[in-house]
Amino acid sequence: EAQVTQNPRYLITVTGKKLTVTCSQNMNHEYMSWYRQDPGLGLRQIYYSMNVEVTDKGDVPEGYKVSRKEKRNFPLILESPSPNQTSLYFCASSLGPQGNQPQHFGDGTRLSIL
Amino acid sequence: AQKVTQAQTEISVVEKEDVTLDCVYETRDTTYYLFWYKQPPSGELVFLIRRNSFDEQNEISGRYSWNFQKSTSSFNFTITASQVVDSAVYFCALSEDSSYKLIFGSGTRLLVRP
């Protein structure tokens, strides 16, 4: 089954404790991205990757890192999480970056930073 | 600049009523794509429709229909004979052909009461 898998689905942690949210897709997609969802703001792109070892900032990259060492994986790293990073996070993948390629979303990861 | 506006923050209807969710977008590109996603209480994003800028035909899928009007930069979504299971947050999104991201509106929360 074609899917985008995020882990963990839920996490409560404390300020400053490094965490990684994993994202894996099994569709051999080149393009992957991370979004965060906040009330009243919809989803905003954090980072995206056009292929292995090719990443770039989205609209809200501050406080986040990503890596793309393998095509299927695109982890989101919070080196020193802060309470303003409490949010619902989505990973997405598609064949290409253009809008005519449907994006497949993971089920979301709800992070609470205390 | 690209922008998506969903002016209706929350809508409450009684089951079997028809309801229209509004979406207004801004873009300078001539080639772009518009989307609707549903987010049920469980939190995942469910893809509903994708429309490109060259196809202004309205679309109907069961109880769902979409009205795309380039003249008013709108892509409205109508649910006919609403059901309780339609209760969710609905997002409209835009992707320009030259872009690497989806721009989401802030979402409309729909509550369908029995």
Interface residues (C-beta under 8 A of the other chain):
Chain A: Y31 S33 Y35 G40 L41 G42 L43 R44 Q45 Y48 M50 D56 G58 D59 L88 F90 A92 P97 Q98 G99 N100 P102 Q103 F105 D107 G108 R110
Chain B: V4 Q6 T9 Y32 Y33 F35 G43 E44 L45 F47 R50 N52 F91 A93 L94 S95 E96 D97 S99 Y100 K101 L102 F104 G105 S106 G107
